[in-house]
Amino acid sequence: MAIKATVHKANLQIADMDRNYYADHALTLARHPSETDERMMVRLLAFALYAEEYLTFAQAMSNDDEPDLWCKDLTGAIQNWIVVGLPDERLIRKACGRSRQVVLITYGRSADIWWNENRDKMLRQSNLTVLKLATETTQAFAAWAQRNMALQCAIQENHIMLTSDAGMLEIAPVVLHGKFREAE
């Protein structure tokens, strides 16, 4: 019998001063058995960074043709394709051909090695943004993972401040390629 995904609920309040986006989101995250708390929480952070009305979690863990998050317009065209982790560069090239904008959020101890091996191929993609999160930060954020979470996210001048009952965490993504985020 296959192990099923663990369901996590997150009430996420976003105050994004850079994009004038203010909203509360009641999110359900399905954590695949092979997914770590760290990866799940980075997916949640990705949602906060790029939140908009039509942004949804996709089935990336069980379907290689889908990202972690995506935003489709009313015609079904993919506007934003967001991937978390260290994917095969061919997947990113394919995504760049299918979406208006692709965002890759890297993290973990191997992120620098992955970037050095894939940098030249990534730099060729004009509609790609690559961000890197510090390992210490993502591991601290992973410690906040619970089945039910209440988080507040404030974003100003591309700095992120997360707060919850677990404390406060500041995150400053490093832009390896592209722009951090496009203004609305």
C-alpha positions as CSV (number, residue, x, y, z in Angstrom):
1,M,0.0,0.0,0.0
2,A,1.3,3.4,-1.0
3,I,1.9,6.0,1.7
4,K,-0.4,9.0,1.2
5,A,0.5,12.7,1.3
6,T,0.3,14.5,4.7
7,V,-2.0,17.5,4.6
8,H,-0.8,20.7,6.1
9,K,-3.0,23.8,6.5
10,A,-1.6,27.3,6.5
11,N,-3.3,30.6,7.1
12,L,-1.0,33.0,5.4
13,Q,-1.3,36.8,5.6
14,I,0.7,38.6,3.0
15,A,1.6,42.3,3.0
16,D,3.7,42.9,-0.1
17,M,4.5,46.6,-0.2
18,D,6.6,46.2,-3.3
19,R,3.7,45.0,-5.4
20,N,0.8,46.5,-3.4
21,Y,-0.6,43.1,-2.7
22,Y,-2.4,42.5,0.6
23,A,-4.3,39.3,1.1
24,D,-5.1,36.5,3.4
25,H,-4.9,32.9,2.1
26,A,-6.2,29.7,3.6
27,L,-3.8,27.2,1.9
28,T,-3.8,23.4,1.9
29,L,-0.4,21.9,1.2
30,A,-0.1,18.2,0.4
31,R,3.3,17.0,1.6
32,H,4.4,14.0,-0.5
33,P,6.0,11.2,1.6
34,S,9.4,11.9,-0.1
35,E,9.2,15.6,0.5
36,T,11.0,17.2,3.5
37,D,9.6,19.9,5.7
38,E,12.2,22.2,4.3
39,R,11.0,21.8,0.7
40,M,7.4,22.2,1.7
41,M,8.1,25.4,3.6
42,V,10.1,26.8,0.6
43,R,7.0,26.0,-1.5
44,L,5.0,28.0,0.9
45,L,7.5,30.9,0.8
46,A,7.3,30.8,-3.0
47,F,3.6,31.2,-2.8
48,A,4.0,34.2,-0.6
49,L,6.6,35.8,-2.9
50,Y,4.5,35.4,-6.1
51,A,1.0,35.4,-4.7
52,E,-1.8,36.5,-7.0
53,E,-5.4,35.5,-7.6
54,Y,-4.8,32.6,-9.9
55,L,-1.5,31.2,-8.4
56,T,-2.0,27.5,-7.3
57,F,0.0,24.6,-6.1
58,A,0.6,22.0,-8.9
59,Q,1.4,18.3,-8.8
60,A,5.2,18.6,-9.3
61,M,6.0,15.7,-7.0
62,S,3.9,13.3,-8.9
63,N,4.0,14.8,-12.4
64,D,7.2,15.9,-14.1
65,D,5.3,18.1,-16.5
66,E,4.1,20.4,-13.8
67,P,5.9,22.9,-11.6
68,D,5.5,23.3,-7.8
69,L,3.3,26.4,-8.4
70,W,1.8,28.0,-11.4
71,C,-0.4,30.8,-12.5
72,K,-2.5,30.4,-15.6
73,D,-4.6,33.1,-17.2
74,L,-8.2,32.7,-18.1
75,T,-7.3,31.2,-21.5
76,G,-5.2,28.5,-19.8
77,A,-1.9,30.0,-20.9
78,I,0.8,29.6,-18.3
79,Q,1.9,33.0,-17.0
80,N,4.2,31.9,-14.1
81,W,5.9,28.6,-13.6
82,I,7.6,28.3,-10.2
83,V,10.0,25.4,-9.3
84,V,11.6,24.8,-6.0
85,G,14.8,22.8,-5.6
86,L,17.6,21.8,-8.0
87,P,15.9,20.4,-11.1
88,D,17.3,19.0,-14.3
89,E,18.2,21.9,-16.6
90,R,16.2,20.3,-19.4
91,L,13.0,20.7,-17.3
92,I,13.8,24.4,-16.9
93,R,14.4,24.9,-20.6
94,K,11.2,23.2,-21.4
95,A,9.3,25.3,-18.8
96,C,10.8,28.5,-20.4
97,G,9.3,27.5,-23.7
98,R,5.8,26.9,-22.1
99,S,5.5,29.9,-19.8
100,R,5.8,33.7,-19.9
101,Q,8.0,33.7,-16.8
102,V,9.8,30.9,-15.0
103,V,11.1,31.2,-11.4
104,L,13.5,28.7,-9.9
105,I,14.1,28.9,-6.1
106,T,17.2,27.0,-5.1
107,Y,18.2,26.1,-1.6
108,G,20.2,23.5,0.3
109,R,23.9,22.7,0.7
110,S,24.2,21.6,-3.0
111,A,22.7,24.7,-4.5
112,D,26.1,26.3,-5.2
113,I,27.4,23.2,-6.9
114,W,24.2,22.8,-8.9
115,W,24.4,26.5,-10.0
116,N,28.1,26.2,-11.1
117,E,27.2,23.1,-13.2
118,N,24.1,24.7,-14.8
119,R,24.9,28.4,-14.9
120,D,25.8,28.7,-18.6
121,K,22.6,26.9,-19.7
122,M,20.4,28.9,-17.3
123,L,21.8,32.3,-18.3
124,R,20.6,31.7,-21.9
125,Q,17.0,31.8,-20.7
126,S,15.7,35.4,-20.9
127,N,12.4,34.6,-19.1
128,L,14.0,32.8,-16.2
129,T,14.7,34.1,-12.7
130,V,16.9,32.0,-10.4
131,L,16.9,32.8,-6.7
132,K,19.0,31.2,-4.0
133,L,18.0,30.9,-0.3
134,A,20.5,30.5,2.5
135,T,20.5,27.0,4.0
136,E,20.4,28.3,7.5
137,T,17.3,30.3,6.7
138,T,15.4,27.4,5.0
139,Q,16.3,25.0,7.8
140,A,15.1,27.5,10.4
141,F,11.9,28.0,8.4
142,A,11.4,24.2,8.2
143,A,11.4,24.0,12.0
144,W,8.1,26.0,11.8
145,A,6.3,23.2,9.9
146,Q,3.2,22.0,11.6
147,R,-0.1,20.4,10.4
148,N,-1.8,23.8,11.1
149,M,0.1,27.0,10.7
150,A,-0.6,30.7,11.0
151,L,2.0,32.9,9.3
152,Q,2.4,36.5,8.4
153,C,4.7,37.6,5.6
154,A,5.8,41.2,5.0
155,I,7.8,42.0,1.9
156,Q,9.4,45.4,1.3
157,E,12.3,46.3,-0.9
158,N,12.8,42.6,-1.7
159,H,13.3,41.7,1.9
160,I,11.0,39.2,3.5
161,M,10.0,39.1,7.1
162,L,8.0,36.0,8.3
163,T,6.4,35.8,11.7
164,S,4.4,33.2,13.5
165,D,4.0,31.8,17.0
166,A,7.4,30.2,16.3
167,G,9.1,33.5,16.1
168,M,10.5,35.9,13.4
169,L,12.6,35.1,10.4
170,E,14.2,37.5,7.9
171,I,14.9,36.2,4.4
172,A,17.0,37.9,1.7
173,P,17.1,35.8,-1.5
174,V,20.1,36.1,-3.6
175,V,19.3,36.7,-7.3
176,L,21.5,34.5,-9.4
177,H,19.8,35.3,-12.7
178,G,17.0,37.6,-13.8
179,K,14.9,40.0,-11.7
180,F,13.7,39.1,-8.2
181,R,10.1,39.9,-9.1
182,E,8.3,41.9,-11.7
183,A,6.3,44.8,-10.5
184,E,2.6,44.5,-11.0
